[in-house]
């Protein structure tokens, strides 16, 4: 792990639940009972399942581009293809109203 990655992962560390200090006056049974109460494995890091892996996002995009490029579209210019893929990925930012306004603006 690089230094930057180690520093980034440091923010995900969880503080230890209890200090590992044993009291000298405890009996063996008390120490065993205390050990039993502890969780079987204490995690040192937060649950990171909320972080979305970038490979899934990229794979979805590449699958969409594979569907977009078919034999009939082999002559598509790279600039036009890039524009189409940008619009496809950002469909939540535009709608049919926007398309109609642009078409009406081009007619005039």
C-alpha positions in Angstrom: 0.0 0.0 0.0 1.4 3.4 -0.9 1.7 6.2 1.7 -1.3 8.0 0.4 -3.5 4.9 0.4 -2.4 4.1 3.9 -3.4 7.6 5.1 -6.7 7.3 3.3 -7.5 4.0 4.9 -6.5 5.5 8.3 -9.8 7.4 8.4 -11.6 4.1 8.4 -10.0 2.8 11.6 -12.2 2.2 14.6 -10.9 3.1 18.0 -10.3 0.0 20.2 -13.2 -0.9 22.5 -11.2 -1.5 25.6 -7.6 -1.1 26.6 -5.7 -4.3 26.9 -4.6 -3.5 30.5 -5.1 -6.3 32.9 -5.7 -5.7 36.6 -3.2 -7.6 38.8 -5.8 -8.2 41.4 -8.2 -10.1 39.1 -8.5 -13.8 39.5 -8.1 -16.3 36.7 -11.9 -16.8 36.6 -12.6 -13.0 36.4 -10.1 -12.7 33.5 -11.7 -15.7 31.7 -15.2 -14.2 32.2 -14.0 -10.8 30.8 -12.5 -12.6 27.8 -15.8 -14.4 27.2 -17.7 -11.1 27.1 -15.6 -9.7 24.4 -16.6 -10.1 20.8 -14.9 -13.1 19.1 -13.1 -10.9 16.6 -12.8 -7.2 17.1 -12.6 -5.4 13.8 -10.0 -2.6 13.4 -11.8 -1.0 10.5 -15.3 0.3 9.7 -17.6 -1.7 7.5 -16.7 -0.5 4.0 -19.5 -2.0 2.1 -21.0 1.5 1.5 -18.1 2.3 -0.8 -19.1 1.6 -4.4 -16.4 -0.2 -6.3 -15.4 1.7 -9.4 -15.0 -1.4 -11.5 -18.7 -2.1 -11.4 -19.5 1.4 -12.7 -16.9 1.1 -15.5 -18.1 -2.4 -16.4 -21.7 -1.0 -16.8 -20.5 1.9 -19.0 -18.4 -0.5 -21.2 -21.4 -2.8 -21.6 -23.5 0.2 -22.7 -20.9 1.2 -25.2 -20.8 -2.4 -26.6 -24.6 -2.2 -27.1 -24.3 1.2 -28.7 -21.7 0.2 -31.3 -23.2 -2.3 -33.7 -22.4 -3.1 -37.3 -24.7 -0.4 -38.5 -22.9 2.3 -36.5 -19.3 1.4 -37.4 -19.0 4.7 -39.4 -20.0 6.8 -36.4 -17.5 9.6 -35.7 -15.8 9.5 -32.3 -17.1 12.9 -31.4 -20.7 11.9 -32.1 -20.3 8.6 -30.3 -18.9 10.5 -27.2 -21.8 12.9 -27.3 -24.3 10.0 -27.5 -22.7 8.1 -24.6 -22.6 11.3 -22.5 -26.3 11.8 -23.1 -27.0 8.2 -22.3 -25.2 8.2 -19.0 -26.8 11.5 -18.0 -30.4 10.8 -19.0 -31.6 12.0 -15.6 -30.4 15.5 -16.5 -32.5 16.0 -19.7 -35.9 15.0 -21.0 -38.2 15.3 -24.1 -39.0 18.9 -23.3 -35.3 19.8 -23.7 -35.1 17.9 -27.0 -38.2 19.8 -28.3 -36.7 23.2 -27.3 -33.4 22.3 -29.1 -35.3 21.1 -32.2 -37.4 24.2 -32.4 -34.3 26.4 -31.9 -32.6 24.6 -34.9 -35.6 25.2 -37.2 -35.5 29.0 -36.7 
